[in-house]
Amino acid sequence: MMDKSEKISNEKSLAGINGVFYLPQVTVSFQTIVNMVVFMLVFLGQMKL
């Protein structure tokens, strides 16, 4: 029973560590979306639409 509890606890801590590796991808994705929106606004503003 104790071994199973320790195993579950280890899996939960590893899930948190794995989540940290996705942080740069999420940050870059968000930055790319913001850059694309700004680019489209400037581009459409230059075309006077």
N, CA and C atoms as an extended XYZ file, in Angstrom:
147
Properties=species:S:1:pos:R:3:atomname:S:1:resname:S:1:resid:I:1 pbc="F F F"
N         0.823       -1.191        0.000 N   MET     1
C         0.000        0.000        0.000 CA  MET     1
C         0.870        1.259        0.000 C   MET     1
N         1.914        1.243        0.824 N   MET     2
C         2.806        2.394        0.903 CA  MET     2
C         3.563        2.574       -0.407 C   MET     2
N         3.959        1.475       -1.040 N   ASP     3
C         4.674        1.541       -2.311 CA  ASP     3
C         3.798        2.178       -3.388 C   ASP     3
N         2.523        1.806       -3.398 N   LYS     4
C         1.585        2.371       -4.379 CA  LYS     4
C         1.411        3.871       -4.139 C   LYS     4
N         1.340        4.274       -2.880 N   SER     5
C         1.200        5.689       -2.532 CA  SER     5
C         2.418        6.484       -2.986 C   SER     5
N         3.602        5.940       -2.767 N   GLU     6
C         4.829        6.622       -3.195 CA  GLU     6
C         4.900        6.720       -4.715 C   GLU     6
N         4.444        5.697       -5.402 N   LYS     7
C         4.454        5.694       -6.856 CA  LYS     7
C         3.538        6.787       -7.406 C   LYS     7
N         2.343        6.919       -6.832 N   ILE     8
C         1.396        7.954       -7.259 CA  ILE     8
C         1.980        9.341       -6.975 C   ILE     8
N         2.607        9.490       -5.819 N   SER     9
C         3.216       10.774       -5.457 CA  SER     9
C         4.329       11.150       -6.434 C   SER     9
N         5.148       10.178       -6.815 N   ASN    10
C         6.227       10.425       -7.775 CA  ASN    10
C         5.672       10.794       -9.142 C   ASN    10
N         4.608       10.144       -9.562 N   GLU    11
C         4.004       10.450      -10.860 CA  GLU    11
C         3.456       11.874      -10.885 C   GLU    11
N         2.872       12.315       -9.763 N   LYS    12
C         2.340       13.676       -9.701 CA  LYS    12
C         3.456       14.708       -9.772 C   LYS    12
N         4.571       14.448       -9.097 N   SER    13
C         5.681       15.404       -9.132 CA  SER    13
C         6.324       15.428      -10.510 C   SER    13
N         6.392       14.288      -11.191 N   LEU    14
C         6.945       14.260      -12.545 CA  LEU    14
C         6.035       14.999      -13.518 C   LEU    14
N         4.738       14.950      -13.310 N   ALA    15
C         3.808       15.673      -14.184 CA  ALA    15
C         4.041       17.170      -14.074 C   ALA    15
N         4.322       17.666      -12.890 N   GLY    16
C         4.626       19.082      -12.708 CA  GLY    16
C         5.910       19.484      -13.378 C   GLY    16
N         6.906       18.612      -13.315 N   ILE    17
C         8.188       18.892      -13.958 CA  ILE    17
C         8.022       18.892      -15.475 C   ILE    17
N         7.246       17.973      -16.006 N   ASN    18
C         7.004       17.936      -17.447 CA  ASN    18
C         6.253       19.177      -17.916 C   ASN    18
N         5.393       19.719      -17.089 N   GLY    19
C         4.656       20.923      -17.440 CA  GLY    19
C         5.564       22.121      -17.623 C   GLY    19
N         6.672       22.155      -16.909 N   VAL    20
C         7.622       23.264      -17.024 CA  VAL    20
C         8.241       23.292      -18.418 C   VAL    20
N         8.401       22.139      -19.039 N   PHE    21
C         9.024       22.092      -20.358 CA  PHE    21
C         8.115       22.674      -21.439 C   PHE    21
N         6.809       22.750      -21.186 N   TYR    22
C         5.888       23.331      -22.156 CA  TYR    22
C         5.803       24.847      -22.035 C   TYR    22
N         6.326       25.416      -20.962 N   LEU    23
C         6.238       26.855      -20.741 CA  LEU    23
C         6.895       27.671      -21.857 C   LEU    23
N         8.095       27.341      -22.334 N   PRO    24
C         8.665       28.117      -23.439 CA  PRO    24
C         7.833       28.015      -24.712 C   PRO    24
N         7.267       26.859      -24.990 N   GLN    25
C         6.443       26.699      -26.189 CA  GLN    25
C         5.191       27.553      -26.098 C   GLN    25
N         4.566       27.600      -24.936 N   VAL    26
C         3.365       28.406      -24.754 CA  VAL    26
C         3.712       29.883      -24.882 C   VAL    26
N         4.836       30.288      -24.308 N   THR    27
C         5.261       31.687      -24.363 CA  THR    27
C         5.535       32.115      -25.792 C   THR    27
N         6.266       31.304      -26.534 N   VAL    28
C         6.588       31.641      -27.917 CA  VAL    28
C         5.334       31.628      -28.780 C   VAL    28
N         4.439       30.695      -28.539 N   SER    29
C         3.189       30.651      -29.301 CA  SER    29
C         2.367       31.906      -29.064 C   SER    29
N         2.255       32.327      -27.812 N   PHE    30
C         1.512       33.541      -27.494 CA  PHE    30
C         2.155       34.763      -28.147 C   PHE    30
N         3.483       34.846      -28.091 N   GLN    31
C         4.187       35.969      -28.700 CA  GLN    31
C         3.978       35.983      -30.213 C   GLN    31
N         3.991       34.826      -30.837 N   THR    32
C         3.783       34.739      -32.283 CA  THR    32
C         2.372       35.203      -32.655 C   THR    32
N         1.375       34.809      -31.877 N   ILE    33
C        -0.001       35.231      -32.151 CA  ILE    33
C        -0.117       36.749      -32.029 C   ILE    33
N         0.472       37.319      -30.990 N   VAL    34
C         0.422       38.775      -30.811 CA  VAL    34
C         1.126       39.470      -31.973 C   VAL    34
N         2.289       38.963      -32.384 N   ASN    35
C         3.014       39.565      -33.501 CA  ASN    35
C         2.197       39.508      -34.787 C   ASN    35
N         1.519       38.407      -35.031 N   MET    36
C         0.717       38.275      -36.246 CA  MET    36
C        -0.453       39.251      -36.238 C   MET    36
N        -1.097       39.430      -35.084 N   VAL    37
C        -2.217       40.365      -34.988 CA  VAL    37
C        -1.729       41.786      -35.231 C   VAL    37
N        -0.610       42.161      -34.615 N   VAL    38
C        -0.069       43.509      -34.814 CA  VAL    38
C         0.321       43.708      -36.273 C   VAL    38
N         0.950       42.718      -36.877 N   PHE    39
C         1.338       42.817      -38.282 CA  PHE    39
C         0.115       43.024      -39.170 C   PHE    39
N        -0.949       42.267      -38.924 N   MET    40
C        -2.159       42.408      -39.740 CA  MET    40
C        -2.787       43.789      -39.556 C   MET    40
N        -2.811       44.293      -38.326 N   LEU    41
C        -3.375       45.620      -38.082 CA  LEU    41
C        -2.569       46.698      -38.811 C   LEU    41
N        -1.249       46.614      -38.741 N   VAL    42
C        -0.408       47.599      -39.424 CA  VAL    42
C        -0.557       47.454      -40.922 C   VAL    42
N        -0.561       46.233      -41.414 N   PHE    43
C        -0.671       45.993      -42.860 CA  PHE    43
C        -1.988       46.519      -43.398 C   PHE    43
N        -3.085       46.210      -42.716 N   LEU    44
C        -4.390       46.676      -43.172 CA  LEU    44
C        -4.524       48.186      -43.012 C   LEU    44
N        -3.863       48.751      -41.990 N   GLY    45
C        -3.865       50.198      -41.815 CA  GLY    45
C        -3.138       50.917      -42.940 C   GLY    45
N        -2.076       50.304      -43.437 N   GLN    46
C        -1.330       50.901      -44.553 CA  GLN    46
C        -2.137       50.850      -45.839 C   GLN    46
N        -2.988       49.859      -45.970 N   MET    47
C        -3.803       49.730      -47.180 CA  MET    47
C        -5.050       50.609      -47.110 C   MET    47
N        -5.299       51.219      -45.955 N   LYS    48
C        -6.442       52.105      -45.722 CA  LYS    48
C        -7.783       51.404      -46.013 C   LYS    48
N        -7.908       50.202      -45.442 N   LEU    49
C        -9.168       49.460      -45.599 CA  LEU    49
C       -10.089       49.717      -44.427 C   LEU    49
